[in-house]
Amino acid sequence: MRKRIVIAAFVVALLVVGAAAATLLLPRLPEGAGQQAQPEEQTADQGEGDEDEPIVQDEPARAVTMAEAPVRTSTTDDGVTVTAPDAFLTYPELDEVTEQIGALRDQGYTVCVALVDLESRRGIWYNADAVMYPASSIKASYCTWIYETNGGAGSMSGTVADCLINSSNDAYHALLDTYGLSAYASWLTANGAPEAAKKGGVYYYPETTANELASIWEEIYRYGTSGEAGSDELAGFLAQTNRSPIGEQLRDTCEVWSKPGWYPADGSGLESSNDAGVVFSDTGDYVMVIMTDISSNLDALTPLVSALDAAHGAMCGDDIAYYED
């Protein structure tokens, strides 16, 4: 009996020791484990559905180029009239035009200028309504009338080439003998040259103005680019004219149709150095006319030609005129 009690006590002791060991070896649960989690209360700083405020950035100002900018017409203190963006009035290119006109004027010469962009109508004018002697620059007008009226010059095309390219007076007189002047004055009137039309029906070299010559060249441009009969041939002759300051200065970079004219001082009062034409520039096609009473010195026009071309590039190009919001 005593032996059974000892064994039972021993078994109980083993069970107690095992339970204690299990308690030590099992991982301890965190305090509060097994209890259902309660939702956290929102604080006053945590509004329901709050989101980060978006950052608003100012849009960059848009650059407006000279070609895009609106224009207005104004006249400088030196008498140069300009139709261009306001910013152009501060440009050195305009100052250079004014300086070159002044340099000739200060030598006692009369200077007349008309420059017109054929698309935008921007331009530069100086003394452009003064009546001047055109000399051989008027030959381009007469030859254009022949070509428009007759669809070309037929067997006289070689004579026209000599008249325009070499400014041959003999060739000009041969054309006058063939085609006459009876309808020429009406053509001049219709194409913006009423002053020239006054004597255009009787006189080979009718006086005109820089503005009128610019209007005539607008018609030459229209016809020369129209594809009408004879237009390509005439344009080809005008693209090869000799002694043209406009052509000599600019034909290395673009196509130029032009016709110069000059006359020496011989007591007749007709001395002149003129050039007029169309420039097909990368900033737009434009007409340039320079008329002076300089005695047979076309080289004297070269600085003004360069200044006018640069001015056209500035007022019709991609320089920034201003920024807008």
Steps between C-alpha positions, in 0.01 A plus 500: 500500500781737593671423169191614299487833686867571422449429128192721482684785669786460256263523198338815637841657546592423140177660374566818699856527370382448138233767527751746637744426217227545238414834649860617471552371145178633335521858349327766701207679336502879514295659766141534393532234230174334415302811569316657200688807366317826549509765218716801574315820555564775243676797635398853426800532264387207286195613306312227323606474135773768525741504198821687428437839344616507131797723422399760242787610278492815287501424128808641326446816295465438126757658271349699213729531199532803276325306224201438731481836673237759407621805311433869486614778269713781637748757372833562670650841569719446193199461272517123456153344498478147634222243514630238743473375860574766760815317604652564156522872574780424748691263271850587374394386151262795476771731631729375223241575231459851639877544513551392137222727375651784701848435361372553143275788593786676679691498170219700345322213324129430484423151627172310463430158648210256491521152651187284525464144623263338253311288755490694824510852342761605752738751357730801507451819302695820466412789267317237297263738319766731358493503119831371363660408170501118473758460223528139384325357806172569314594244233376219725158661500482531121620143440246363748222684316616337173503152652168530680326642194641255247571188705870549440717677245526232233790567266587812702584305816872534434453875469317506834784302658755755374282788617464362853822310568739746336276808512556552127343824381510374141296196602257722689446721196447195282224384734345847503498503120330160496242534777456875537357686799131536416371261767793520740370803693176319584698205633704735721185655643344160565810392691532789740717744305283799398793743507694286254186462290483877442788475254513124455313519172751734338828486693737205521613577856199647683570648842359309793534451876644230723148407608383470140802292404429273797141454378626413151735242650213344691335441163826367356516258794140393449551434131842342542369246751164441330597232250333704226636485146844661482529558875784256564707642215462859620583400859811323373623818334433712808693251714817564294515879479847652505622788716212468745605589856209295636598201289871527570444522875235233543510244218757291684235418761167523316334564167468863392314650206608858441568778253740786575512833323758777490575823317798738520499870573498661155316824569158347438419465869424130449791356696394187686606175662205267565423137561172316549392140523366205694704309759400140577642489852468234769291742706256566216489645150522877487534793262793741537524832316777759534493816288759779520637791298857375537683520169557148362642342815312181579766393751386788719175309560665183632512590873133601492405175323670297774339706775151462352538125459614463861209716615252283314648189660469656844141618474372182332721239667503281810652743750291529816292818501359452851362244746133461585331319791 
